[in-house]
Amino acid sequence: MAAHFARRLEGKVAIITGAASGIGEVAARLFTRHGAVVVIADIQDDLAQKVCENLDPSSITYVHCDVTKEDDLKNVVNTAVSKYGKLDIMYNNAGIVDEIKSNILDNEKSEFEKVININLIGTFVGIKEAARVMIPRGQGSIISTASVCASIGGVCSHAYTSSKHGVLGLTRNAAVDLGRYGIRVNCVSPYTVLTTMGLYTLKKIGKDSSNVYSNLKGATLTPNDVAEAAVFLASDESKCVSGHDLIVDGGFTVENSGSSMFK
């Protein structure tokens, strides 16, 4: 019984985009520890190979994939099915942040489009390609990395916030569409995680990690916390959870810090 719960993804095949670094890398390692076979999809070839070198070759594969290219995502899905016979989990995690410019007049259309193409359109194509092979089997779990920026404004750039609002809306719509085939669609929405990308964002808005997590005393959000949430959504323990936005933020989004009576 203990062994069963320790390996919550035993026998499952998963694709994780953006898994060469950051949250995706931690998720890839955690998924394999829980018994899944993982296909890393990323454009960072050297970093992805290093991740693979540290894991059992029978449980990890790397496929070069630019999520803005539909053919690349199609190839990743086809590779997973060809090599392992099925696809149980699609984790659309690849994403970028752009330079934060507080005045919309300073934002360029090309910069906005780049973020949307990776964060939102890449997620759409990932869901579509996963559904293509999951529908005939009548099962599957599709997860996407959204953000607290999908629920509130003022935390990040216009492009990033718009892209994550889109991911949340797409998650809910896809959950309704694919639920009739037994496929669950959810997203996990972290607050600032102290990855390279997270620290860059904090620096740009003039903050540091010491005072970011103001609501839940003693909590510091790590990539592993987000990966653990993704494991839950990928596992059979969440078999009745679909269309859900699992917010992992230490209570950040539930508090109006400007008018809180508890400060």
Summary of the structure (lengths in Angstrom):
residues: 263
radius of gyration: 18.0
end to end distance: 44.5
largest distance: 58.4
contacts: 901
relative contact order: 0.14
helix: 50%
strand: 14%
